[in-house]
């Protein structure tokens, strides 16, 4: 499932990376004016286009999740920063027992060609805060490459509009006691265009989301432990698990 806003130039590259056996592709068009939906149909004729009614990435993901019919939902970006070839790692983690597989740029095998010093510092701070508040051991928090069983969607239930949605999903996975596996992922540079992310504004939205989730009266169940001293299972770049 791919949310897209004016990503017509990037979609040919992104769609070419998807596995040949992909069950379905749902693309949420967020009021694009550059022919995003047309390009998607040209390069992936079986794509299901969902027109976003609201605004923001969180709203787009919610619309996309509702449209997905497969057992597994994989969310990735339309700007070329996420590689469809990595989908197999995420699906393998789910098949191996995880309820929710979250991409990490900051574990062994992961990386980023795009992150700035400010964004890296903010992500580290938010990771530390979430790990303290929710008893997790996440190595990455604000990353849009994740996968989960469709049956886990009611527990995740994103209800926010902006880029904080990724943090909300990760926090709710912990609060619901889902078995979480971190999967190494490499974030590439955006191919064309300019990001809609505003680090300071969206960073404040992430912080408010973390604190708001903490205030909700839901019993916290620890994420299942599979490596000593951590709450999150690690998946290697080769698909194998271990510390």
BAKOL-506313 format. One line per field, with one value per residue (C-alpha): x negated, y, z negated. Coordinates in nm, 3 decimals. Layout:
residues N
u <- (X_...)
v <- (Y_...)
w <- (Z_...)
END
This chain:
residues 243
u <- (0.000_-0.151_-0.031_-0.128_-0.104_-0.244_-0.484_-0.431_-0.802_-0.901_-0.635_-0.785_-1.097_-0.908_-0.659_-0.936_-1.086_-0.772_-0.790_-0.633_-0.403_-0.252_0.111_0.246_0.127_0.336_0.224_0.383_0.376_0.372_0.517_0.222_0.211_-0.071_0.103_-0.009_0.287_0.247_-0.121_-0.042_0.210_-0.033_-0.308_-0.092_0.239_0.390_0.334_0.631_0.649_0.807_0.883_0.796_1.083_0.883_0.528_0.201_0.011_0.202_0.531_0.393_0.274_0.609_0.786_0.538_0.563_0.941_0.905_0.655_0.797_0.488_0.382_0.061_0.039_-0.295_-0.322_-0.597_-0.665_-0.621_-0.930_-1.186_-1.326_-1.195_-1.289_-1.021_-1.286_-1.295_-0.930_-1.034_-1.219_-0.911_-0.682_-0.934_-0.931_-0.552_-0.543_-0.803_-0.569_-0.567_-0.240_-0.406_-0.732_-0.882_-1.165_-1.475_-1.747_-1.959_-2.013_-2.274_-2.202_-1.998_-2.101_-1.993_-2.121_-1.871_-1.842_-1.971_-2.146_-1.835_-1.603_-1.848_-1.871_-1.492_-1.444_-1.696_-1.526_-1.180_-1.306_-1.454_-1.128_-0.909_-1.141_-1.123_-0.747_-0.637_-0.913_-1.022_-1.368_-1.303_-1.602_-1.394_-1.061_-0.981_-1.009_-0.736_-0.831_-0.631_-0.419_-0.161_0.110_0.442_0.589_0.371_0.527_0.795_0.519_0.322_0.623_0.445_0.660_0.416_0.368_-0.003_-0.351_-0.317_-0.118_-0.430_-0.502_-0.139_-0.148_-0.469_-0.341_-0.007_-0.179_-0.358_-0.050_0.150_-0.120_-0.181_-0.491_-0.716_-1.014_-1.250_-1.371_-1.682_-1.598_-1.798_-1.639_-1.744_-1.742_-1.419_-1.454_-1.254_-1.070_-1.069_-0.962_-0.643_-0.807_-0.876_-1.114_-1.026_-0.651_-0.616_-0.857_-0.624_-0.334_-0.530_-0.601_-0.236_-0.133_-0.370_-0.240_0.123_0.088_-0.066_0.234_0.483_0.595_0.499_0.310_-0.041_-0.151_-0.527_-0.634_-0.755_-1.126_-1.342_-1.691_-1.847_-1.783_-1.550_-1.180_-1.204_-1.312_-1.585_-1.584_-1.911_-1.954_-1.966_-1.629_-1.769_-1.707_-1.952_-2.114)
v <- (0.000_0.329_0.680_0.931_1.305_1.438_1.147_1.083_1.111_0.865_0.597_0.423_0.345_0.253_0.022_-0.157_-0.271_-0.453_-0.835_-1.010_-1.209_-0.904_-0.992_-0.641_-0.282_-0.011_0.344_0.633_0.951_1.255_1.517_1.500_1.746_1.584_1.273_1.040_0.805_0.797_0.706_0.438_0.274_0.293_0.113_-0.117_-0.183_-0.383_-0.105_-0.009_0.369_0.517_0.889_1.043_1.241_1.424_1.553_1.423_1.095_0.951_1.011_0.854_0.543_0.499_0.514_0.269_0.021_0.017_-0.067_-0.353_-0.705_-0.923_-1.101_-0.896_-0.518_-0.360_0.020_0.196_0.538_0.665_0.885_0.612_0.612_0.262_-0.040_-0.292_-0.563_-0.551_-0.656_-1.021_-0.949_-0.798_-1.080_-1.339_-1.181_-1.205_-1.562_-1.646_-1.536_-1.156_-0.963_-0.640_-0.593_-0.245_-0.120_0.016_0.227_0.214_-0.158_-0.382_-0.406_-0.085_0.265_0.600_0.809_1.081_1.156_1.491_1.556_1.726_1.441_1.182_1.363_1.391_1.025_0.920_1.136_1.006_0.646_0.693_0.840_0.566_0.293_0.442_0.496_0.178_-0.066_-0.134_-0.147_0.015_0.134_0.346_0.518_0.762_0.543_0.463_0.110_-0.136_-0.449_-0.631_-0.894_-0.741_-0.900_-0.664_-0.353_-0.305_-0.284_-0.031_0.175_0.492_0.798_1.084_1.291_1.366_1.215_1.118_0.818_0.597_0.668_0.602_0.263_0.164_0.275_0.102_-0.220_-0.212_-0.115_-0.399_-0.653_-0.741_-0.941_-0.690_-0.769_-0.499_-0.549_-0.374_-0.133_0.116_0.455_0.593_0.951_1.084_1.056_1.359_1.642_1.782_1.612_1.726_1.660_1.962_1.842_2.090_2.105_1.732_1.660_1.845_1.639_1.321_1.436_1.521_1.182_0.996_1.182_1.149_0.774_0.751_0.929_0.682_0.436_0.110_-0.160_-0.198_-0.551_-0.584_-0.667_-1.024_-1.063_-1.277_-1.143_-1.080_-0.736_-0.623_-0.614_-0.627_-0.918_-0.832_-0.967_-0.970_-0.835_-1.193_-1.266_-1.468_-1.378_-1.332_-1.085)
w <- (0.000_0.115_0.029_0.297_0.346_0.674_0.721_1.094_1.172_0.900_0.943_1.250_1.046_0.728_0.896_1.087_0.754_0.634_0.622_0.917_0.688_0.515_0.434_0.482_0.501_0.338_0.413_0.226_0.433_0.204_0.443_0.685_0.975_1.173_1.308_1.029_1.075_1.453_1.428_1.170_1.406_1.698_1.509_1.294_1.474_1.186_0.932_0.716_0.688_0.376_0.376_0.041_-0.107_-0.373_-0.400_-0.542_-0.546_-0.840_-0.666_-0.347_-0.528_-0.700_-0.363_-0.214_-0.500_-0.465_-0.097_-0.140_-0.111_-0.153_-0.471_-0.491_-0.454_-0.362_-0.371_-0.179_-0.031_0.324_0.349_0.417_0.064_-0.012_0.196_0.288_0.302_-0.079_-0.108_-0.129_-0.456_-0.613_-0.499_-0.619_-0.966_-0.977_-0.853_-1.117_-1.393_-1.419_-1.423_-1.317_-1.125_-1.144_-0.929_-1.098_-0.941_-1.254_-1.317_-1.156_-0.784_-0.774_-0.674_-0.535_-0.247_-0.322_-0.694_-0.818_-1.148_-1.286_-1.188_-1.323_-1.657_-1.680_-1.597_-1.862_-2.123_-2.039_-2.035_-2.382_-2.509_-2.363_-2.490_-2.839_-2.841_-2.668_-2.770_-2.412_-2.257_-1.921_-1.719_-1.480_-1.528_-1.247_-0.939_-0.689_-0.585_-0.793_-0.752_-0.958_-0.943_-0.847_-1.159_-1.367_-1.213_-1.485_-1.747_-1.543_-1.431_-1.311_-1.375_-1.317_-1.003_-0.967_-0.960_-1.327_-1.208_-1.194_-1.560_-1.654_-1.480_-1.659_-1.999_-1.958_-1.852_-2.188_-2.387_-2.230_-2.313_-1.950_-1.872_-1.696_-1.473_-1.353_-0.997_-0.857_-0.578_-0.374_-0.312_0.025_0.146_0.291_0.669_0.782_0.614_0.264_-0.058_-0.232_-0.571_-0.794_-1.068_-1.342_-1.286_-1.234_-1.519_-1.754_-1.620_-1.696_-2.052_-2.112_-1.974_-2.208_-2.512_-2.403_-2.360_-2.706_-2.854_-2.707_-2.970_-2.802_-2.992_-2.857_-2.777_-2.711_-2.359_-2.341_-2.415_-2.187_-2.257_-2.596_-2.738_-2.461_-2.387_-2.010_-1.796_-1.546_-1.191_-0.999_-0.649_-0.527_-0.683_-0.972_-1.332_-1.612_-1.845)
END
